[in-house]
Amino acid sequence: MSKATMVMPRQDYATAAQRWAAVQQRDRRADGQFYYAVTTTGVYCRPSCAARRARRENVRFYETCAAAEQAGFRPCRRCKPQAPVDAGHAEAIAKACRAIEQAEEVPRLDTLAAAVGLSRFHFHRLFKDATGLTPRQYAAARRAERVRDDLPKSGTVTQAIYDAGFNSSGRFYEQSSGRLGMRPSAYARGGQGATIHFAVGETSLGAILVAATDKGVCSIALGDEPEALVRALQDRFPRATLIGGDKAFEATVAKAVGLVEAPSLGIDLPLDVRGTAFQERVWRALRDIPPGATASYAEIAHRIGSRRSPRAVALACAANPVAIAIPCHRVVRTDGALSGYRWGVARKRELLRREQPTAAGSPAVIGAIARP
């Protein structure tokens, strides 16, 4: 027999019959595509598990480990279904990401799967598990980021849109408000034509800057020096109309200050925050963490259906533009230790302390002093 490498044909396991056949054959190609549980043992396994074969009437199929565990089954100690299926899959997903980023148009799912030697079904699941997005969502997010980066230096808005891989300006404009937070032409001109109200206040944790568009609060930043916070806002939108010292805006700042002093009370301000599709999923999950509770980066990744992306969750937390309103301070390491915080670990520790029911009262509000 030839010693040439044999390429196993790709296989989808969409039906119960196909899955049962894979379990009987202990087909390793099916690992990661589905899991099977045995009602008489209360255990779920990979399709290739070498455990004694179960009777068909006692077998149930599940799409993910989480689904099997939610149904009351525990992972097999022999095949360890929760462990990564194949370290080589990471390189396959990285290769697919590079292909998406370099392609002029979004590659077809079948094309991407074939390029990395996986079935269409298996590739789609692995990609979403690794990145938190479907291939199409990933492509859209990357192209939008490319437009955002290229707009300030491109000759025209249209040029930036086409250079980023959008095959029509109409397709981009349909999505632009959700990715830029303002019209593309305004973003390209450093916010020209946009009006942003802002004010700086004082809290017991230092200075606070609050900024808002006509849609809602777009920035809550904490720091030691008020001037540095204002400069950062100006650098982001150098041509926007920044209105400071507006008496009518002081009520908004006061609410943000109150959130710092008593974070467990929550916030009733409308928000206008924009990020990638993945970032927005993480931010929504963060707002579901109740005051006084914490979650690990891995737990957040699991909640959004991307259990292998805790590092990506950490990066999304670091990109959070509205301190406390999106409570990234409630995310900790798996061992409970505090990790980095965009506005300082000491502030993170204090915010968590203030949310505990045993905290000896909340510090008094020092006030919101609007400054130009």
C-alpha positions in Angstrom: 0.0 0.0 0.0 1.3 3.5 -0.8 2.7 5.5 2.0 1.1 8.6 0.7 -1.0 10.5 3.2 -4.7 9.4 3.1 -7.1 12.3 3.3 -10.3 11.2 5.1 -13.5 12.5 3.4 -15.3 15.3 5.2 -18.6 14.2 6.8 -21.6 16.0 8.2 -23.5 14.5 11.0 -26.9 16.2 10.8 -29.3 13.3 11.4 -29.6 11.0 14.4 -28.9 8.0 12.1 -25.6 9.5 11.0 -24.6 10.4 14.5 -25.5 6.9 15.8 -23.4 5.3 13.0 -20.5 7.6 14.0 -20.8 6.5 17.7 -20.9 2.8 16.7 -17.8 3.3 14.5 -16.1 5.6 17.1 -15.5 8.0 14.3 -13.0 10.6 15.4 -14.1 12.9 12.5 -17.3 13.5 14.5 -15.5 14.7 17.6 -16.5 18.3 18.3 -19.5 18.2 15.9 -21.9 16.6 18.5 -21.9 14.7 21.8 -23.9 11.7 23.0 -25.2 11.0 26.4 -26.3 7.8 28.0 -29.4 7.9 30.2 -28.4 4.8 32.2 -25.0 6.2 33.3 -25.7 9.9 33.4 -22.6 10.6 31.4 -21.9 12.3 28.0 -19.0 11.5 25.7 -17.3 12.3 22.4 -18.4 10.1 19.5 -15.0 8.4 19.5 -15.1 7.5 23.1 -13.7 4.0 23.8 -16.2 3.3 26.5 -18.5 0.3 26.3 -21.1 0.9 23.6 -24.6 1.8 24.9 -27.9 0.7 23.6 -29.5 3.0 21.1 -32.7 3.6 23.2 -30.5 4.9 26.0 -28.6 7.4 23.9 -29.3 11.1 23.5 -27.5 13.6 21.2 -26.5 17.1 22.0 -24.9 19.9 20.0 -22.6 21.2 22.8 -21.2 20.2 26.1 -23.2 23.0 27.7 -26.4 21.5 26.3 -25.6 18.1 27.7 -24.7 19.4 31.1 -27.9 21.5 31.2 -29.8 18.3 30.6 -28.2 16.8 33.7 -25.4 14.8 32.3 -21.8 14.9 33.5 -18.6 14.7 31.3 -17.0 11.3 30.7 -13.7 11.0 32.6 -12.3 8.7 29.9 -12.7 10.8 26.8 -12.9 14.3 28.5 -15.4 15.8 26.0 -14.8 19.3 27.4 -11.1 19.3 26.4 -10.1 20.9 23.1 -10.7 18.4 20.3 -7.6 19.1 18.3 -4.9 21.7 18.9 -4.5 21.8 15.1 -7.9 23.4 14.8 -6.6 26.6 16.3 -4.2 27.0 13.3 -7.1 26.1 10.9 -9.3 28.8 12.4 -6.3 31.3 12.3 -5.8 30.4 8.6 -9.5 31.0 7.9 -9.3 34.4 9.7 -6.4 35.4 7.5 -8.2 34.3 4.4 -11.2 36.4 5.4 -9.1 39.5 6.2 -7.1 39.3 2.9 -10.0 38.5 0.5 -11.6 41.3 -1.5 -15.0 39.8 -1.0 -16.3 37.5 1.8 -15.3 33.9 0.9 -18.1 31.4 0.8 -18.5 29.1 3.9 -17.9 26.0 1.7 -14.7 27.5 0.3 -13.3 28.4 3.8 -14.1 24.9 5.2 -12.5 23.2 2.2 -9.4 25.3 2.5 -8.8 24.1 6.1 -9.9 20.5 5.4 -13.0 20.5 7.6 -16.7 19.9 6.8 -18.9 22.9 6.4 -20.9 22.1 9.6 -17.8 21.4 11.7 -15.9 24.4 10.5 -18.8 26.8 11.2 -19.1 25.5 14.8 -15.3 25.6 15.5 -15.0 29.1 14.1 -17.8 30.4 16.2 -16.5 28.6 19.3 -13.0 30.1 18.8 -13.9 33.7 17.8 -17.4 34.2 19.2 -18.7 35.1 15.7 -19.8 33.3 12.6 -17.5 33.7 9.6 -19.9 36.2 8.1 -20.1 38.2 11.3 -16.3 38.2 11.6 -15.9 39.4 8.0 -18.4 42.2 8.6 -16.7 43.3 11.8 -13.2 43.3 10.3 -14.4 45.3 7.2 -16.1 47.8 9.5 -12.9 48.2 11.6 -10.9 48.6 8.4 -13.3 51.5 7.3 -13.0 53.1 10.7 -9.2 53.0 10.5 -9.0 54.1 6.9 -11.6 56.9 6.9 -9.4 59.6 8.4 -6.6 59.0 5.9 -8.5 58.0 2.7 -9.1 60.5 -0.1 -12.9 60.0 0.0 -15.4 58.1 2.1 -16.2 56.0 -1.0 -12.6 55.0 -1.4 -12.3 53.8 2.2 -15.5 51.8 1.8 -14.4 50.0 -1.3 -10.8 49.5 0.1 -12.3 47.8 3.1 -14.0 45.2 0.9 -17.6 46.4 0.7 -18.8 45.8 -2.8 -21.2 48.7 -2.7 -21.5 51.8 -0.6 -25.1 51.0 0.1 -24.2 47.9 1.9 -21.9 49.8 4.2 -24.3 52.7 4.9 -26.9 50.2 6.0 -24.5 49.2 8.9 -22.5 52.3 9.4 -24.5 53.8 12.3 -24.0 50.6 14.3 -20.3 50.6 13.7 -19.2 54.2 13.8 -21.7 55.9 16.1 -22.2 58.7 13.5 -22.3 59.2 9.8 -19.2 57.9 8.0 -18.4 61.4 6.5 -18.5 62.9 10.0 -16.3 60.2 11.4 -13.8 60.6 8.6 -13.5 64.3 9.4 -12.8 63.7 13.1 -16.4 64.1 14.1 -17.0 67.2 12.0 -20.7 68.1 12.1 -21.3 66.0 15.2 -22.2 67.7 18.5 -21.0 66.1 21.7 -21.9 67.5 25.1 -19.4 66.8 27.9 -18.6 67.7 31.4 -16.0 66.8 34.0 -16.9 66.1 37.6 -15.2 65.0 40.8 -15.9 61.7 42.6 -14.4 59.9 45.6 -12.4 57.9 43.0 -11.0 60.8 41.1 -12.1 62.8 38.1 -14.9 61.7 35.8 -15.7 62.7 32.3 -19.1 62.1 30.8 -19.9 62.8 27.1 -23.1 62.2 25.1 -24.4 62.5 21.6 -28.0 63.2 20.9 -28.6 59.4 21.2 -27.2 58.9 24.6 -24.0 58.7 26.8 -21.1 57.6 24.7 -18.3 58.0 27.2 -17.8 57.7 30.9 -14.1 57.9 31.8 -12.3 57.9 35.1 -8.8 59.3 35.8 -6.6 61.3 38.0 -6.3 64.4 35.9 -9.4 66.1 34.4 -7.4 67.7 31.6 -6.1 64.3 30.4 -9.7 63.0 30.1 -10.7 66.0 28.1 -7.7 65.7 25.8 -8.5 62.1 25.1 -12.0 63.1 24.0 -10.6 65.8 21.8 -8.1 63.5 20.2 -10.9 61.0 19.4 -13.1 63.7 17.7 -10.9 66.6 16.9 -13.4 68.3 14.6 -16.6 67.6 16.5 -18.4 70.4 18.3 -17.6 69.7 21.9 -19.9 71.6 24.3 -18.6 71.8 27.8 -20.0 73.6 30.8 -23.6 73.2 29.7 -25.8 73.6 32.8 -28.5 71.4 31.4 -25.9 68.6 31.1 -24.9 68.7 34.7 -27.9 66.4 35.7 -26.4 63.7 33.4 -23.0 64.1 35.0 -24.6 63.9 38.5 -26.2 60.6 37.6 -22.8 59.2 36.5 -21.2 60.5 39.7 -23.9 58.8 41.7 -23.1 55.6 39.8 -19.5 55.7 41.0 -20.5 56.4 44.6 -23.2 53.7 44.7 -22.6 51.3 41.8 -25.2 48.9 43.1 -28.0 51.3 42.3 -27.6 50.9 38.5 -28.0 53.6 35.9 -31.1 54.9 34.0 -29.2 56.9 31.4 -29.6 56.0 27.7 -26.3 54.7 26.2 -24.8 55.3 22.7 -21.9 52.9 22.5 -20.6 51.2 19.4 -18.2 48.3 19.0 -17.6 45.2 17.0 -20.3 42.5 16.9 -18.3 40.5 19.4 -17.6 43.4 21.8 -21.3 44.3 21.8 -22.2 40.7 22.8 -19.7 40.8 25.6 -21.0 44.2 26.8 -24.6 42.9 26.9 -23.5 39.9 28.9 -21.7 42.2 31.4 -24.9 44.2 32.0 -26.5 40.9 33.1 -24.1 40.5 36.0 -26.0 41.7 39.1 -24.5 44.2 41.6 -22.5 42.4 44.2 -21.7 39.4 42.0 -18.7 38.7 39.7 -18.0 36.5 36.8 -14.8 35.2 35.2 -13.7 35.9 31.7 -14.2 32.2 30.9 -17.7 32.3 32.3 -18.6 35.3 30.1 -17.2 33.5 27.1 -19.3 30.5 27.9 -22.5 32.7 28.3 -22.1 34.2 24.9 -21.5 30.8 23.3 -17.7 31.3 22.9 -16.3 29.3 25.7 -12.8 29.2 24.2 -12.4 32.9 23.9 -11.7 34.3 27.5 -8.8 36.4 26.1 -11.1 38.0 23.5 -13.6 38.7 26.3 -10.8 40.5 28.3 -10.0 42.6 25.3 -13.7 43.5 24.9 -13.8 44.6 28.5 -10.7 46.8 28.0 -12.5 48.5 25.1 -15.6 49.3 27.1 -16.1 53.1 26.7 -18.5 53.7 29.6 -17.1 52.9 33.0 -19.5 51.2 35.5 -22.6 51.7 33.2 -21.3 48.6 31.5 -19.8 46.9 34.6 -16.6 45.4 33.3 -15.3 45.8 36.9 -17.4 42.8 37.8 -15.2 40.5 35.7 -12.4 38.7 37.4 -9.9 35.9 36.8 -11.0 32.3 37.2 -9.3 32.1 40.6 -11.2 35.2 41.8 -8.2 37.5 41.6 -8.5 41.0 40.1 -7.0 41.5 36.7 -6.3 44.7 34.8 -8.9 47.5 34.6 -8.9 50.3 32.1 -9.4 52.9 34.8 -7.1 51.3 37.4 -7.2 48.1 39.5 -7.5 50.1 42.7 -10.8 51.7 41.4 -12.0 48.2 40.4 -11.4 46.9 43.9 -13.2 49.8 45.5 -16.2 49.5 43.2 -16.6 45.8 44.0 -16.3 46.6 47.7 -19.1 49.3 47.4 -21.4 46.8 45.8 -21.1 44.3 48.7 -24.2 44.4 51.0 -21.8 44.4 54.0 -20.1 47.6 52.9 -20.4 50.2 55.6 -22.6 52.6 53.6 -21.9 54.3 50.4 -19.6 57.3 50.3 -21.3 60.6 49.9 -21.5 62.2 46.5 -18.8 64.8 46.2 -20.6 66.5 43.4 -20.6 67.1 39.6 -18.8 70.2 38.7 -19.1 71.0 35.0 -16.1 72.6 33.4 -15.6 73.9 29.8 
